Amino acid sequence: MADKINQLKSKIETEESTKHAFVLPFIHVLGYDAFNPLEVVPEFTADLGLKKGEKVDYAIFQNGEPIIIVECKSWKEKLTVHNSQLFRYFHVTKTRFALLTNGINYQFFTDLDAQNKMDEKPFLEFDITNLKENTINEITKFHKSNFNVDNIVSNASSLKYIKEIKKQFNAELENPSNDFTKLFANKVYAGRLTEKVVDEFKDLVQRSVSQYINDRINDRLNAALTKETIKQQDEEILPVEDENKVITTEEELEGYRIIVAILRRKIPIKRIVHRDTQSYFGILLDDNNRKPLCRLHLNGGKKYISLFNDNKNETKTAISSIDEIYQFEKELLDTVDIYESAIQV
């Protein structure tokens, strides 16, 4: 939707166009059929005492009752909840949720502060062209298949206060208040916190917090880069095999099943993967070529099994049949332990 909005918004001039181009597709994403009047009612009207005929842009229905009422603005307008029709409609319908949107910015409201009275501040607010993963998780709770009033309301309070706390924290980072500054200065400064000292500490606190955040970001980036480097090292480039010359035999597959039977008591079957080559039938841990469990050589005049020690040195042992693989149970389990202990370290 973000790409579509960015492409079209310069051509959208009116509120009505905003509804059709931006808002209705969002309602569709939530799983509701905008063309089914049992699910989405445009120009929804409710009785408001002596005041008749006022309408809200959309009402989303479930089981014959409105669950979300929607007021739309042009995408060019800033959202302001003051004088919104949502306030007037909220208390006369059975809905617990109201949505104010201009097709780009979305604000979800409920009645956390006073029952049946819409809050003045939204508990969920986002720009649909710049969604974060945690916001997407919250939006999915409004999907038709997930919608549960109690679950959303119980989480709305946390969302509301988290949003406000983040705003306050950001304000403190931009311009530390005296209280915020003293919170840290009291723990590191032994003298009396005069006005001059507090002013000096404001800069120190701001720089310290900024440096700490940058350090945390760098640590996470370095950890991610290290993990990616290890992954690339583990993905050893294999020689290209002529697939027409690689024929996996039933005996090789039976050997693989024996290996699985031995190792499944220690690791999940899905982690035991086979790769056939012209030279041998390899069995790997986690489909990682740097974690060979064993190799079976069954297509020549003699049969062999190759096992690996903690230095990944290969030992090739002759076997008369694949049934003898069971004799190497300890060695195979030890190989798994070697790889697993390396991961833990």
C-alpha positions in Angstrom: 0.0 0.0 0.0 2.8 2.4 0.8 4.1 2.3 -2.8 0.6 2.8 -4.2 0.0 5.8 -1.9 3.2 7.5 -2.8 2.5 7.0 -6.5 -1.1 8.3 -6.4 -1.3 11.0 -3.7 -0.3 13.8 -6.0 -3.3 13.0 -8.2 -5.8 12.7 -5.2 -7.5 16.1 -4.7 -10.5 15.4 -2.6 -11.7 13.6 0.6 -13.9 11.4 -1.5 -10.9 10.3 -3.7 -8.9 9.7 -0.5 -11.6 7.3 0.7 -11.6 5.3 -2.5 -7.9 5.3 -3.2 -6.5 4.9 0.3 -9.0 4.1 3.0 -11.1 1.4 1.4 -8.0 -0.6 0.4 -6.9 -0.5 4.0 -10.3 -1.8 5.1 -9.9 -4.5 2.6 -6.5 -5.4 4.0 -8.2 -5.9 7.4 -10.3 -8.6 5.7 -13.6 -6.7 5.4 -15.6 -6.6 2.1 -16.2 -2.9 1.4 -18.9 -3.9 -1.1 -20.8 -6.0 1.4 -23.3 -3.7 3.3 -23.4 -6.3 6.0 -19.7 -5.7 6.8 -19.0 -2.1 5.7 -21.7 0.6 5.8 -20.8 3.9 4.1 -22.4 7.1 5.4 -23.4 5.4 8.6 -26.2 7.2 10.5 -27.1 6.8 14.2 -29.8 8.6 16.2 -28.3 11.4 18.2 -31.2 12.6 20.2 -32.6 15.7 18.7 -29.8 16.0 16.1 -30.7 13.9 13.1 -29.0 13.1 9.8 -25.4 13.3 10.9 -23.2 10.6 9.4 -19.9 9.0 9.9 -18.0 7.9 6.8 -17.9 4.2 7.4 -18.9 1.7 10.0 -17.4 -1.8 10.0 -19.9 -4.4 11.2 -19.5 -7.9 12.7 -22.5 -10.0 13.7 -24.9 -7.2 13.0 -23.2 -4.7 15.3 -20.7 -1.9 14.5 -17.3 -2.7 15.8 -15.3 0.2 14.3 -16.6 3.6 13.1 -14.4 5.5 10.7 -14.1 9.2 9.9 -12.0 10.2 6.9 -10.2 13.3 5.9 -8.4 14.3 2.8 -4.8 13.1 2.7 -3.7 16.7 2.7 -5.4 17.5 6.0 -3.8 17.0 9.4 -5.7 14.9 11.7 -7.4 16.6 14.7 -9.8 14.8 16.9 -11.5 18.0 18.1 -15.0 18.6 16.8 -14.8 15.1 15.3 -18.1 13.3 14.6 -16.5 10.3 16.2 -17.1 11.7 19.7 -20.8 12.1 19.1 -21.2 8.7 17.5 -19.1 6.7 19.9 -21.4 6.8 22.9 -24.6 6.0 20.9 -23.3 2.9 19.2 -22.0 -0.3 20.7 -18.6 0.0 19.2 -15.5 0.2 21.3 -13.2 1.5 18.6 -13.1 4.6 16.4 -10.7 5.3 13.6 -9.7 8.8 12.4 -7.7 8.7 9.2 -6.6 10.7 6.2 -5.6 7.6 4.3 -1.9 7.9 5.4 -2.0 8.6 9.1 -4.3 6.4 11.2 -5.4 7.0 14.7 -7.4 4.3 16.7 -9.4 5.4 19.7 -11.3 3.6 22.5 -12.7 4.5 25.9 -10.0 3.8 28.4 -10.5 7.1 30.4 -14.2 6.9 30.8 -16.6 4.2 29.7 -18.6 4.9 26.6 -16.8 8.1 26.1 -14.1 8.2 23.4 -10.6 9.1 24.6 -9.1 12.3 23.4 -5.8 10.6 22.6 -5.4 7.5 20.3 -4.0 4.3 21.7 -2.6 3.3 18.3 -1.2 5.8 15.8 0.8 5.1 12.7 1.9 6.3 9.2 1.0 3.5 6.8 3.9 4.5 4.5 6.4 3.9 7.3 5.2 0.9 9.3 7.3 -0.8 12.0 7.1 -4.5 12.7 5.5 -4.0 16.2 2.9 -1.7 14.7 2.0 -4.3 12.0 1.4 -6.8 14.9 -1.1 -4.4 16.4 -2.9 -3.8 13.2 -3.3 -7.5 12.6 -5.4 -7.6 15.8 -8.1 -5.6 13.9 -8.2 -8.1 11.1 -11.6 -9.8 10.6 -10.1 -13.2 11.4 -8.4 -12.0 14.6 -10.8 -9.4 15.9 -11.5 -9.7 19.6 -12.7 -6.7 21.6 -11.5 -7.8 25.0 -8.0 -8.7 23.7 -7.6 -5.3 21.9 -8.9 -3.2 24.8 -6.8 -5.0 27.4 -3.7 -4.2 25.3 -4.8 -0.7 24.4 -3.9 0.8 27.8 -0.3 -0.5 27.5 0.0 0.9 24.0 -1.3 4.3 25.0 1.1 4.7 27.9 4.1 3.3 26.1 3.5 5.8 23.3 3.3 8.7 25.8 6.3 7.5 27.7 8.3 7.3 24.5 7.3 10.9 23.7 8.4 12.1 27.1 11.7 10.2 26.8 12.4 11.7 23.4 11.7 15.2 24.8 14.1 14.5 27.6 16.8 13.4 25.1 16.3 16.6 23.1 16.2 18.9 26.2 16.8 17.2 29.6 14.6 18.6 32.3 15.9 19.4 35.8 14.3 16.3 37.2 15.7 14.1 34.6 19.1 15.6 35.0 19.0 15.2 38.8 18.1 11.6 38.5 21.6 10.9 37.2 23.5 13.7 38.8 22.4 12.6 42.3 24.0 9.2 41.7 27.4 10.4 40.5 27.9 13.9 42.0 28.9 14.1 45.7 28.4 17.9 46.0 25.4 20.1 46.3 23.3 20.3 43.2 23.1 24.0 42.7 21.4 25.5 39.7 24.7 26.0 38.0 25.7 22.4 38.6 22.4 21.1 37.2 22.8 23.2 34.1 26.3 21.7 33.6 25.0 18.2 34.1 22.3 18.7 31.5 24.8 18.6 28.7 26.7 15.7 30.3 23.5 13.7 30.7 22.4 14.4 27.1 25.8 13.4 25.7 26.0 10.3 28.0 22.6 9.0 27.0 23.2 9.7 23.3 26.6 7.9 23.5 25.0 5.0 25.3 22.3 4.6 22.7 24.9 4.8 19.9 27.0 2.2 21.6 24.0 -0.2 21.9 23.2 0.3 18.2 26.8 -0.4 17.3 26.9 -3.5 19.4 23.8 -4.9 17.8 25.2 -4.0 14.3 28.5 -5.6 15.1 26.8 -8.7 16.4 24.7 -9.0 13.3 27.7 -8.5 11.1 29.6 -11.1 13.0 26.7 -13.6 12.7 26.5 -12.9 9.0 30.3 -13.4 8.6 30.1 -16.8 10.4 27.2 -17.8 8.2 29.1 -16.9 5.1 32.1 -18.9 6.3 29.9 -21.9 7.0 28.5 -21.8 3.6 31.4 -23.5 1.8 31.2 -23.3 -1.9 30.6 -26.8 -3.3 31.7 -27.9 -6.7 29.0 -27.9 -9.3 27.8 -31.4 -9.8 26.4 -32.8 -13.1 22.9 -33.7 -11.9 22.6 -36.3 -14.6 25.5 -38.2 -13.2 24.3 -38.0 -9.5 22.0 -41.0 -8.9 20.7 -41.5 -5.4 20.1 -45.2 -4.8 17.6 -46.8 -2.5 20.5 -48.3 -0.5 21.9 -44.7 0.1 18.4 -43.6 1.3 18.2 -46.6 3.5 21.6 -45.7 5.0 20.3 -42.2 5.6 17.2 -43.6 7.4 19.5 -45.6 9.7 21.5 -42.5 10.5 18.2 -40.7 11.3 17.1 -43.6 13.5 20.3 -43.3 15.5 20.4 -39.5 15.9 16.7 -38.6 16.3 16.9 -39.3 20.0 19.3 -36.3 20.3 18.2 -33.9 17.5 15.1 -33.3 15.5 14.9 -35.2 12.2 14.6 -32.0 10.2 18.2 -31.1 11.2 19.5 -34.2 9.6 19.9 -33.6 5.9 21.5 -35.6 3.1 23.3 -34.4 0.0 24.3 -36.8 -2.8 27.4 -36.2 -4.9 29.2 -38.3 -7.5 31.9 -39.2 -4.9 29.8 -40.0 -1.8 26.4 -39.7 -0.1 26.8 -37.0 2.5 24.8 -36.5 5.7 25.0 -33.1 7.3 23.8 -31.3 10.4 21.5 -28.3 9.6 22.2 -28.7 5.9 25.6 -27.1 6.6 28.6 -28.4 4.6 30.9 -27.5 7.5 29.0 -29.8 9.8 29.3 -33.3 8.2 27.9 -36.1 10.3 29.2 -38.9 8.1 29.6 -39.9 4.5 28.5 -43.1 2.9 30.5 -44.7 0.0 28.2 -47.4 -1.3 28.4 -47.4 -5.1 31.9 -48.8 -5.6 33.1 -52.4 -5.3 33.5 -51.9 -1.5 31.3 -50.0 1.0 32.7 -47.5 3.4 31.5 -45.0 6.0 33.4 -41.9 6.8 33.2 -40.4 10.3 34.6 -37.1 11.6 36.4 -36.2 14.9 36.4 -32.9 16.7 39.0 -31.5 14.2 36.8 -32.6 11.3 39.4 -35.2 10.3 37.8 -37.9 8.2 38.2 -41.6 9.1 37.1 -44.0 6.4 36.0 -47.5 7.6 35.0 -50.4 5.4 31.6 -52.0 6.0 30.1 -55.1 4.5 26.5 -53.8 4.5 24.6 -50.7 5.6 23.4 -52.7 8.7 26.9 -52.2 10.2 26.2 -48.5 10.4 24.5 -49.2 13.7 27.9 -50.2 15.1 29.0 -46.5 14.8 26.2 -45.2 17.0 28.6 -43.7 19.6 30.8 -42.0 17.1 27.8 -40.4 15.3 26.3 -39.1 18.6 29.7 -37.8 19.7 29.9 -35.8 16.4 26.5 -34.2 17.1 27.8 -33.3 20.6 30.9 -31.6 19.1 28.8 -29.3 16.9 26.2 -28.6 19.6 28.8 -27.7 22.2 30.5 -25.4 19.7 27.2 -23.5 19.2 26.7 -23.1 23.0 30.2 -21.6 23.4 
